[in-house]
Amino acid sequence: MEREVKLAAAPGYSFPTDLLYEDLTCLHNQLKELTTAEKLRIRAGYWDTPSLAVAQAGYSLRSRFMNDELVLTLKGPAPEAQLPEAVAEELSNRAVVTSSFSGLWLRQEYEAVLSTGSAGELVPPTEAELALLALPARLERWLNQLLPDLALHGQADFTRLVRLAAYEDLQVELALDKGQLLGLWGAEQIDELELELKNGPADKLNRLAADLLRTHPEWRPGTKSKAGRIAELNSSDVLIIGGGAAGLMAAQELLQDTAVSRIVLLEKTPCIAHKLLATGNGRANLSNRDLSLCHYHQVEPLPDWLETVLTPDHLHRPFEIFDRLGLALRAEDGRLYPYSMKSQTVSRLLQESLLNSRIKVVTGERVQGLLPYRGNADSHGWLVNGSQATYLARQVIWASGGQSGAGSYPDTAAYTSLTALGHHLTPLWPGLTPLCSPDVPEYMAGERVRGTLTLSACQSASPLRQSEGEVLFTAYGLSGICTMDLSFYCGKLLQEQRQPLLRLNVCPEYTEAQLYDHICQRRQRLPQAAAETALWGLLSEKLAVLVLSQALPELAQKLSPAANSPKLTHKSRRIKAKKTRRPELISRCGLTLQDLSRRQIQQIARQAFSLTFSISGDRGFEQSQITCGGIPSTEVKPQTLESVLAPHCYITGELLDISGDTGGYNLQMAFSTGCLAAAAARAALRARANEDKHEHDQT
């Protein structure tokens, strides 16, 4: 059993290199030298699996060269009976440090000298070398299973000055270590004094350490082992998953606090802000002047949830960050864009702000899983398994977005990982997406019209939602701003196995009587004109035919717009003009305006206010701008966006079951939730630092 006390140097202080060469009574008047000081050169490697199985079980496996000897060491929790099988069940109840003095370490230690000679390369131990440790059978079998996956997770390179001393009836080994720890994300200085009990009661070692702290105020209790410190070097204060709108804004928020020193951002695509470049047709519609909450929709509406998340302060925070970055904005019909009207401007500014910052950006990294982590020292938080590496983090912000517009980067890891932690997932469907309809004729493809679009569940149902703006007819159905604004509710109806029905008013500024008069006046002026031209002067030729075909379904098969004839060259058009009559005199259905009865004219006028299209589906996630559905709002704290099931895990943006209308509302949601989650993560780190300081002051 290893019993030792670690004493660390206070900030701004360093242990003298000749500390143990001097008379030990200078340290404590009752310390007596038993041996002279010996200097050792040590290079150590710490081994673990990609999933940190060794550390999670409370152990550390180390091989190190001490001068010319290679020594293998396994340290584990006390008592010895606490084996990995039991540790897995009682992880939260185990205390590695079991003393009233926080610098005392009680650990089971197994050690064996593997070879002598010149120092060589650090390599993982073999099964034969593990056998030399004389481990309990179950522990040895467990480690042998891990051998194929062991990899180097950190190194320590330092000089040790060792001296054996006596204190009352104790034998104590004093070891002064000076050097460097190397982890995945950086290096840290080793500057500590270890007091290892060789013989005698542990309570007297506590008393010696307490006396040394009283007489040397520049010393501090060392509460972390080298393995634990390497785990922290391999971990980040905050890890952001996703380099899109929410993730980048979270990163900007974290950069405001210098106390958050280690930030990692993982992005699955080759560059950050990949999806942001395509927003607003390449112009980046960042937000809207009208930020009323009626523009947001929840799958399962929760009273006051949105009001708590999207407060005026939270909505305004991204604009403060944009202003700090020097991004100028302009408004167009209430929509806010970068002044350059190019999304590339926003992307470059955000990328530029991360250069030479304390944020480590890793691109091309696909997160494959998220697990709670409790290490063998004072390290705990989250274990994030990526396609390139494994990461440790105290706080995790999920900002990876949904499945929409994924292109060649589809990803469901967020949903899989969060449901594995106990979260539920509402049905997912594409949002802000074109809709498919069998009722749109092929000849309408490419036509645009401004009007009012109304959604209902079936022919006789009352309207559910209405949107005004541009509608684009396509070869497969409908697109445009109006269509996309209603796509959330269309998708929800389809999820509920109900039939969405859209009605389009193509003349919202007119009344039915005015349209009736318009057709009658045209019939009086041009009685021999084709019936298809009844609404010419108000609507395009193709749209006028569509209104007529829906108003008079018995003629639908015969109707076709005159303008749909093959295109002619400039020369042939002049020749053709001599041989054909005016286009408006050609009737495909065989009717002229004077053939239309008053009842038919009324039907045409009425149909212009209610072009009807049944919706059969959508164009999928590939052609959608957002993902509707996600993690239910009930499972996320609105004040912080922290998961109610997984502490220190924050869920933002498109992963939540909230979506907005077109017009910058979804980017605003992503920006604001990214800021809110990052601010909460900062506050949690500060709270933990204050708790550590309080414990230290008590010690």
PEMO-V217580 format. One record per residue. N is the residue number from 1. PSI is psi in radians with two decimals (999 if undefined). NEAR is the number of other ideal C-beta (glycine too) atoms within 10 Angstrom. D_LAST is the distance of its C-alpha to the last C-alpha in Angstrom with 1 decimal. Layout:
# PEMO-V217580
N_PSI_NEAR_D_LAST, N_PSI_NEAR_D_LAST
This chain:
# PEMO-V217580
1_2.20_11_24.2, 2_2.25_16_21.8, 3_2.01_20_18.7, 4_2.77_23_16.7, 5_2.37_26_13.5, 6_2.30_23_13.5, 7_2.23_20_12.6, 8_2.76_18_13.7, 9_2.41_18_15.4, 10_2.75_11_14.3, 11_2.31_7_17.0, 12_-0.02_6_20.1, 13_2.63_13_19.4, 14_2.38_11_20.8, 15_2.36_20_20.7, 16_2.44_10_24.2, 17_-0.43_11_26.5, 18_0.36_10_27.7, 19_-0.75_17_24.4, 20_-0.07_23_25.4, 21_-0.41_14_29.0, 22_3.03_11_28.2, 23_2.18_8_28.0, 24_-0.28_21_24.7, 25_-0.28_11_24.6, 26_-0.46_9_23.7, 27_-0.78_19_20.3, 28_2.31_15_20.0, 29_-0.20_10_23.0, 30_0.07_14_23.0, 31_2.33_22_23.1, 32_2.39_12_26.7, 33_2.34_15_28.4, 34_-0.45_14_30.2, 35_2.91_10_31.4, 36_2.86_10_32.1, 37_2.40_17_30.2, 38_2.39_13_31.6, 39_2.25_12_31.5, 40_2.45_15_31.5, 41_2.11_14_32.4, 42_2.31_18_30.8, 43_2.01_16_31.9, 44_2.57_22_30.4, 45_2.44_21_31.3, 46_2.23_25_29.5, 47_2.45_24_31.9, 48_2.96_27_32.0, 49_2.89_18_34.6, 50_-0.53_14_35.3, 51_0.14_16_33.8, 52_0.75_21_30.6, 53_-0.65_17_31.6, 54_-0.87_26_29.7, 55_-0.68_27_26.3, 56_-0.45_21_26.9, 57_-0.04_25_27.4, 58_0.22_24_24.1, 59_2.86_25_25.7, 60_2.35_24_26.0, 61_2.16_25_29.3, 62_2.41_21_29.6, 63_2.42_20_32.6, 64_2.54_19_32.2, 65_2.12_22_34.5, 66_1.79_16_33.2, 67_-1.85_13_36.0, 68_0.21_11_39.0, 69_2.41_14_37.5, 70_2.07_20_36.7, 71_2.30_16_34.0, 72_2.29_21_33.3, 73_2.37_16_29.9, 74_2.15_23_28.8, 75_2.42_21_25.2, 76_3.07_25_24.4, 77_2.67_21_22.2, 78_2.48_21_22.1, 79_3.00_10_24.3, 80_-0.52_13_27.4, 81_-0.25_9_29.4, 82_1.50_16_27.5, 83_2.90_19_30.3, 84_-0.63_19_30.8, 85_-0.71_11_33.3, 86_-0.58_13_30.8, 87_-0.69_19_27.9, 88_-0.58_11_30.0, 89_-0.50_8_30.2, 90_0.50_9_26.7, 91_-0.73_15_24.9, 92_-0.31_8_22.9, 93_-0.17_7_21.9, 94_2.42_16_20.7, 95_2.04_9_17.2, 96_-0.72_18_17.2, 97_1.97_18_13.6, 98_1.27_13_14.0, 99_2.75_16_11.3, 100_-0.33_8_8.6, 101_2.10_17_6.9, 102_-0.17_17_7.0, 103_-0.12_25_9.2, 104_2.26_22_11.7, 105_2.20_23_14.8, 106_1.94_18_17.6, 107_2.55_21_20.7, 108_2.31_20_24.4, 109_2.28_14_26.2, 110_2.28_21_29.9, 111_2.52_14_31.4, 112_2.45_16_35.0, 113_2.13_11_36.8, 114_-0.66_14_39.3, 115_2.88_13_41.4, 116_2.74_9_41.8, 117_-2.89_9_43.5, 118_2.59_8_42.9, 119_2.38_15_40.1, 120_-2.63_9_41.5, 121_2.48_6_40.7, 122_2.14_17_37.7, 123_2.70_13_39.3, 124_2.61_16_38.1, 125_2.72_21_38.4, 126_3.02_13_41.6, 127_-0.66_10_42.2, 128_-0.66_8_43.3, 129_-0.65_17_40.2, 130_-0.59_21_38.0, 131_-0.49_13_40.1, 132_-0.31_15_39.1, 133_-0.24_18_35.5, 134_0.95_10_36.9, 135_2.76_20_35.0, 136_2.59_13_35.6, 137_-0.81_8_38.7, 138_-0.67_12_37.3, 139_-0.71_21_34.6, 140_-0.73_17_37.2, 141_-0.73_11_39.6, 142_-0.80_18_37.0, 143_-0.62_23_36.2, 144_-0.59_14_39.9, 145_-0.49_11_40.5, 146_-0.28_19_38.0, 147_-0.78_15_39.5, 148_-0.40_8_42.1, 149_-0.01_14_39.6, 150_2.41_18_37.0, 151_2.79_11_36.4, 152_2.14_15_34.2, 153_-0.14_25_31.2, 154_2.82_22_29.5, 155_2.71_18_29.7, 156_2.24_22_27.7, 157_1.90_17_29.6, 158_2.90_20_28.0, 159_2.35_14_28.6, 160_2.27_19_26.8, 161_2.07_20_27.0, 162_2.44_19_26.6, 163_2.37_20_26.8, 164_2.33_16_26.6, 165_2.88_22_25.2, 166_2.46_17_25.0, 167_1.91_21_22.3, 168_-2.08_13_23.8, 169_0.35_9_25.3, 170_2.64_20_23.2, 171_2.14_14_24.6, 172_2.33_25_22.1, 173_2.09_16_23.1, 174_2.26_22_21.6, 175_2.08_18_22.3, 176_2.03_24_22.1, 177_2.27_20_22.9, 178_2.16_19_24.5, 179_-2.42_18_26.4, 180_2.45_13_26.5, 181_2.42_22_25.8, 182_2.16_18_28.6, 183_-3.07_19_28.6, 184_-0.57_18_31.3, 185_0.15_15_30.4, 186_-2.96_12_29.2, 187_2.78_12_27.5, 188_2.50_15_24.0, 189_2.48_12_23.3, 190_2.10_19_21.8, 191_1.51_17_20.1, 192_2.73_21_17.7, 193_2.16_24_17.6, 194_2.40_19_17.6, 195_1.80_23_17.6, 196_2.24_18_19.7, 197_2.09_23_20.6, 198_-0.56_14_24.4, 199_2.31_9_25.1, 200_3.07_16_23.4, 201_2.50_13_20.8, 202_-0.48_17_17.4, 203_-0.51_12_15.5, 204_-0.53_15_16.8, 205_-0.67_23_15.5, 206_-0.76_19_11.9, 207_-0.70_15_12.9, 208_-0.78_22_14.5, 209_-0.73_23_11.6, 210_-0.68_15_9.5, 211_-0.74_16_12.8, 212_-0.66_18_13.4, 213_-0.61_18_10.3, 214_-0.67_9_11.4, 215_-0.22_11_14.9, 216_1.46_17_14.6, 217_-0.27_9_12.8, 218_0.01_12_14.4, 219_2.70_20_12.4, 220_2.70_19_9.5, 221_2.38_18_8.1, 222_1.92_21_11.1, 223_0.09_19_10.8, 224_2.37_18_14.6, 225_2.95_22_17.6, 226_-0.66_23_20.7, 227_-0.70_25_22.5, 228_-0.66_18_19.9, 229_-0.61_21_20.1, 230_-0.69_29_23.8, 231_-0.68_28_23.8, 232_-0.61_23_22.1, 233_-0.49_21_24.7, 234_-0.07_25_27.3, 235_2.88_25_26.1, 236_2.75_27_26.6, 237_-0.81_23_24.6, 238_2.30_30_27.9, 239_2.16_28_31.0, 240_2.18_33_34.3, 241_1.82_30_37.1, 242_2.18_30_40.3, 243_0.67_30_41.6, 244_-2.68_24_44.0, 245_-0.88_31_43.9, 246_-0.77_34_40.8, 247_-0.73_29_38.8, 248_-0.62_31_39.8, 249_-0.61_29_39.1, 250_-0.71_31_35.6, 251_-0.74_26_35.1, 252_-0.69_25_36.4, 253_-0.71_26_34.0, 254_-0.54_28_31.0, 255_-0.27_18_32.2, 256_-0.26_14_31.7, 257_1.89_18_27.9, 258_-0.29_7_26.8, 259_-0.39_10_23.3, 260_1.66_22_25.0, 261_-0.52_12_25.5, 262_1.95_19_27.0, 263_2.29_26_29.9, 264_2.35_24_32.5, 265_2.12_26_35.9, 266_2.28_27_38.2, 267_2.28_26_41.9, 268_-0.40_23_44.5, 269_2.95_20_47.4, 270_-0.28_9_48.1, 271_2.67_13_47.1, 272_2.85_21_45.0, 273_0.49_23_46.8, 274_-0.85_18_49.5, 275_-0.47_23_50.5, 276_-0.51_21_50.1, 277_-0.44_14_53.0, 278_-0.10_13_55.4, 279_2.59_22_54.6, 280_0.63_23_57.2, 281_0.71_8_59.9, 282_0.09_11_58.0, 283_-0.18_18_57.5, 284_1.35_26_54.0, 285_1.66_21_54.4, 286_-0.59_24_50.8, 287_-2.86_25_51.0, 288_2.59_21_53.4, 289_-0.56_11_54.1, 290_1.74_12_54.4, 291_0.56_19_51.0, 292_2.57_9_51.9, 293_-0.15_13_50.4, 294_-0.22_8_53.8, 295_0.02_19_53.8, 296_2.59_19_51.0, 297_2.38_20_51.6, 298_2.49_17_49.5, 299_-0.76_21_50.7, 300_1.58_12_49.2, 301_2.32_11_49.1, 302_2.02_16_46.0, 303_2.35_6_46.4, 304_-0.06_8_44.2, 305_-0.88_18_42.3, 306_-0.65_19_44.1, 307_-0.56_10_43.8, 308_-0.68_13_40.0, 309_-0.82_24_39.8, 310_1.04_22_42.6, 311_2.84_15_41.9, 312_-0.67_8_43.6, 313_-0.76_11_40.3, 314_-0.61_17_39.7, 315_-0.57_18_43.3, 316_-0.38_12_43.3, 317_-0.78_21_40.1, 318_-0.58_22_42.0, 319_-0.57_16_44.5, 320_-0.68_14_41.9, 321_-0.74_20_40.8, 322_-0.72_22_44.5, 323_-0.71_11_45.1, 324_-0.60_12_42.3, 325_-0.20_13_43.8, 326_0.41_9_47.2, 327_2.03_18_48.9, 328_2.50_10_51.9, 329_2.77_14_53.2, 330_2.71_11_56.6, 331_2.50_11_58.0, 332_1.94_11_61.0, 333_0.66_8_62.1, 334_-0.24_11_58.7, 335_2.44_19_57.0, 336_2.25_22_54.5, 337_2.83_22_54.9, 338_2.61_22_53.8, 339_-0.53_10_56.4, 340_-0.23_14_57.7, 341_0.52_13_58.4, 342_2.24_16_56.9, 343_-0.42_23_53.9, 344_-0.54_15_53.5, 345_-0.80_17_52.4, 346_-0.79_27_49.4, 347_-0.80_20_48.6, 348_-0.67_12_48.7, 349_-0.75_16_46.6, 350_-0.71_23_43.8, 351_-0.75_15_44.1, 352_-0.66_12_44.2, 353_-0.35_18_41.0, 354_-0.25_19_39.1, 355_2.41_8_40.5, 356_0.36_7_38.1, 357_3.12_14_35.3, 358_0.21_13_32.0, 359_2.19_21_33.5, 360_2.00_17_34.7, 361_2.19_20_38.0, 362_1.95_16_39.4, 363_2.83_15_43.0, 364_0.34_14_45.1, 365_1.96_21_42.0, 366_2.10_16_42.8, 367_2.29_24_39.9, 368_-0.19_14_40.8, 369_2.79_14_38.0, 370_2.18_25_34.6, 371_2.53_15_32.2, 372_2.55_16_28.7, 373_2.34_22_26.4, 374_1.91_16_23.3, 375_-2.95_28_22.6, 376_0.07_25_21.2, 377_-2.47_21_17.9, 378_0.60_16_16.1, 379_2.22_23_19.5, 380_2.84_17_21.5, 381_-2.13_25_24.2, 382_2.46_22_27.9, 383_2.03_23_30.2, 384_2.00_25_33.3, 385_2.08_18_36.3, 386_3.01_20_38.8, 387_-0.38_12_42.1, 388_-0.58_11_40.9, 389_3.04_13_37.3, 390_2.41_21_34.3, 391_2.55_26_31.5, 392_2.46_26_28.0, 393_2.49_27_26.7, 394_-0.69_22_24.0, 395_2.46_27_26.6, 396_2.30_28_30.4, 397_1.98_33_33.2, 398_2.02_30_36.5, 399_0.63_32_39.3, 400_-0.05_27_41.9, 401_-3.08_26_44.7, 402_-2.58_26_47.3, 403_-0.02_21_50.4, 404_2.53_23_52.7, 405_0.51_21_54.4, 406_-0.43_18_52.6, 407_-2.13_10_55.5, 408_0.27_5_54.7, 409_0.90_15_51.0, 410_2.53_10_50.9, 411_2.17_19_47.5, 412_0.24_14_46.4, 413_-0.63_19_43.0, 414_-0.84_24_41.2, 415_-0.75_21_43.2, 416_-0.79_14_42.9, 417_-0.74_24_39.1, 418_-0.63_23_38.4, 419_-0.55_13_40.8, 420_-0.45_12_39.1, 421_0.00_14_35.9, 422_-0.07_11_38.0, 423_2.67_21_39.5, 424_2.90_13_43.1, 425_2.10_18_45.6, 426_2.86_17_48.6, 427_2.51_14_51.9, 428_2.45_20_52.0, 429_2.75_23_55.1, 430_2.45_27_56.0, 431_2.80_29_55.8, 432_0.99_25_57.6, 433_2.65_28_60.1, 434_2.68_21_64.0, 435_2.57_26_65.7, 436_2.39_18_68.5, 437_2.28_21_71.7, 438_-0.10_10_75.0, 439_0.08_17_76.8, 440_2.02_20_76.5, 441_2.70_17_79.7, 442_-0.62_9_79.4, 443_-0.21_17_81.4, 444_-0.15_21_78.6, 445_2.21_14_76.1, 446_-0.20_10_74.9, 447_2.49_18_76.1, 448_2.55_12_73.8, 449_2.50_21_74.3, 450_2.29_14_72.4, 451_-2.86_23_72.3, 452_2.20_17_70.5, 453_2.25_24_69.1, 454_2.36_19_68.6, 455_2.36_24_66.9, 456_2.92_20_67.9, 457_-0.41_16_67.5, 458_-3.09_11_71.2, 459_-0.76_10_74.7, 460_-0.10_7_74.7, 461_2.69_12_71.0, 462_2.71_6_69.9, 463_2.45_11_68.0, 464_-0.60_16_64.2, 465_2.67_15_63.4, 466_2.54_15_65.2, 467_2.51_22_64.7, 468_2.46_15_66.8, 469_-2.66_17_67.3, 470_2.41_14_68.7, 471_2.30_24_69.7, 472_2.20_19_70.5, 473_2.38_26_72.9, 474_3.06_19_72.3, 475_-0.38_10_74.1, 476_-0.23_18_71.7, 477_-2.14_25_71.2, 478_2.55_26_69.3, 479_-2.88_20_66.7, 480_2.99_21_65.8, 481_-0.82_19_63.3, 482_-0.82_26_64.8, 483_-0.78_31_64.7, 484_-0.64_25_61.1, 485_-0.53_24_60.0, 486_-0.06_24_61.5, 487_-0.51_31_60.4, 488_-0.86_25_57.2, 489_-0.55_19_59.4, 490_-0.78_27_62.0, 491_-0.67_25_59.5, 492_-0.71_19_58.1, 493_-0.73_19_61.7, 494_-0.64_18_62.3, 495_-0.55_15_59.1, 496_0.18_9_60.5, 497_0.64_6_63.9, 498_2.70_13_65.6, 499_1.92_15_68.1, 500_2.49_24_67.1, 501_2.19_23_70.0, 502_2.34_25_70.1, 503_2.24_18_72.8, 504_2.14_24_73.5, 505_1.92_18_75.2, 506_-0.09_23_76.8, 507_1.07_20_78.4, 508_-0.36_12_75.8, 509_-0.10_9_77.6, 510_2.86_17_80.9, 511_2.92_11_82.3, 512_-0.66_14_84.3, 513_-0.67_10_87.5, 514_-0.67_12_87.0, 515_-0.70_23_86.7, 516_-0.80_17_89.8, 517_-0.68_14_91.7, 518_-0.79_20_90.5, 519_-0.72_24_91.9, 520_-0.73_16_95.1, 521_-0.68_11_95.7, 522_-0.66_19_95.2, 523_-0.66_20_97.6, 524_-0.61_10_100.2, 525_-0.68_9_99.8, 526_1.25_17_99.6, 527_-0.48_12_101.1, 528_0.03_13_101.6, 529_2.67_21_98.0, 530_2.56_26_96.0, 531_-0.47_26_94.1, 532_-0.30_30_90.9, 533_0.24_25_91.2, 534_-0.61_29_90.9, 535_0.27_25_87.5, 536_2.55_18_88.2, 537_-0.45_11_87.3, 538_-0.75_19_84.1, 539_2.82_18_82.6, 540_2.84_17_82.8, 541_-0.78_18_85.6, 542_-0.72_21_83.3, 543_-0.64_22_81.4, 544_-0.68_23_84.7, 545_-0.70_30_85.9, 546_-0.71_28_82.7, 547_-0.76_27_83.2, 548_-0.72_27_86.8, 549_-0.57_21_86.0, 550_-0.54_19_83.6, 551_-0.63_21_85.9, 552_1.32_19_88.9, 553_-0.40_9_87.5, 554_-0.32_8_91.1, 555_0.01_18_91.4, 556_-0.67_15_87.9, 557_-0.49_10_89.3, 558_-0.37_14_91.9, 559_2.43_22_89.8, 560_2.39_17_88.6, 561_2.49_23_88.0, 562_-0.56_19_90.8, 563_-0.03_13_88.2, 564_0.06_13_87.2, 565_2.79_12_90.3, 566_2.53_4_89.8, 567_2.53_7_89.0, 568_2.67_12_91.9, 569_2.95_9_92.2, 570_-0.77_6_93.4, 571_-0.86_8_96.9, 572_-0.48_10_97.4, 573_-0.63_10_96.1, 574_-0.70_10_99.0, 575_-0.74_10_101.5, 576_-0.55_12_100.0, 577_-0.44_11_100.2, 578_-0.40_6_104.0, 579_-0.21_6_104.2, 580_2.73_10_101.7, 581_3.03_9_101.5, 582_2.45_11_98.6, 583_-0.62_15_95.4, 584_-0.18_17_95.2, 585_-0.02_14_98.6, 586_2.13_15_97.4, 587_2.09_19_96.4, 588_-0.46_17_94.7, 589_-0.06_20_95.0, 590_0.10_10_98.7, 591_2.50_19_98.1, 592_3.05_18_98.6, 593_-0.63_23_97.3, 594_-0.28_12_100.6, 595_-0.27_15_100.2, 596_2.28_21_97.0, 597_2.90_8_97.6, 598_-0.66_9_95.9, 599_-0.72_8_93.8, 600_-0.66_18_92.6, 601_-0.72_21_91.8, 602_-0.69_17_89.8, 603_-0.71_17_87.9, 604_-0.82_22_87.2, 605_-0.72_25_86.0, 606_-0.66_14_83.7, 607_-0.48_21_82.3, 608_-0.37_29_81.1, 609_-0.05_19_78.6, 610_0.99_14_77.4, 611_2.23_23_77.5, 612_2.32_14_75.9, 613_2.10_23_73.7, 614_2.49_15_72.2, 615_2.14_24_68.9, 616_-0.24_15_68.7, 617_-2.81_17_65.3, 618_-3.08_22_63.4, 619_0.17_17_63.2, 620_3.00_14_59.9, 621_-0.52_20_56.4, 622_-0.62_13_57.9, 623_0.28_14_59.7, 624_2.74_24_57.3, 625_-0.49_23_54.9, 626_2.92_28_52.2, 627_2.15_25_51.2, 628_2.56_27_51.6, 629_3.11_27_49.4, 630_-2.60_26_46.0, 631_2.21_23_42.7, 632_2.49_17_43.4, 633_-0.49_22_41.8, 634_-0.30_12_40.7, 635_0.23_19_38.2, 636_2.32_28_36.5, 637_2.14_16_34.5, 638_-0.45_18_36.7, 639_-0.47_11_34.0, 640_-0.28_16_32.1, 641_0.33_29_34.5, 642_2.43_22_31.7, 643_2.40_21_33.1, 644_-0.21_11_32.7, 645_-0.38_14_32.8, 646_1.67_21_30.5, 647_2.53_12_27.3, 648_0.39_21_26.8, 649_2.12_25_30.5, 650_2.45_28_32.8, 651_2.22_26_36.6, 652_2.91_32_38.9, 653_-2.29_32_42.5, 654_-0.26_30_45.3, 655_-0.37_28_43.2, 656_2.82_26_43.2, 657_0.80_26_46.3, 658_2.39_27_47.3, 659_2.74_27_50.1, 660_2.97_23_51.9, 661_3.01_20_55.4, 662_2.76_23_56.8, 663_0.33_23_56.2, 664_0.02_25_52.7, 665_-0.59_27_51.0, 666_-0.65_26_49.4, 667_-0.68_28_48.0, 668_-0.74_25_46.7, 669_-0.77_28_45.0, 670_-0.82_29_43.4, 671_-0.84_29_42.3, 672_-0.73_27_40.8, 673_-0.58_29_39.0, 674_-0.77_32_37.6, 675_-0.77_27_36.2, 676_-0.77_28_34.8, 677_-0.73_32_33.0, 678_-0.70_32_31.5, 679_-0.68_19_30.3, 680_-0.70_20_28.6, 681_-0.71_31_27.0, 682_-0.78_19_25.7, 683_-0.69_12_24.3, 684_-0.69_19_22.6, 685_-0.71_20_21.0, 686_-0.72_13_19.8, 687_-0.72_10_18.4, 688_-0.71_14_16.5, 689_-0.69_11_15.2, 690_-0.66_10_14.1, 691_-0.74_10_12.3, 692_-0.71_12_10.5, 693_-0.71_10_9.7, 694_-0.76_10_8.6, 695_-0.69_12_6.2, 696_-0.76_12_5.0, 697_-0.68_7_5.4, 698_-0.69_7_3.8, 699_999_14_0.0
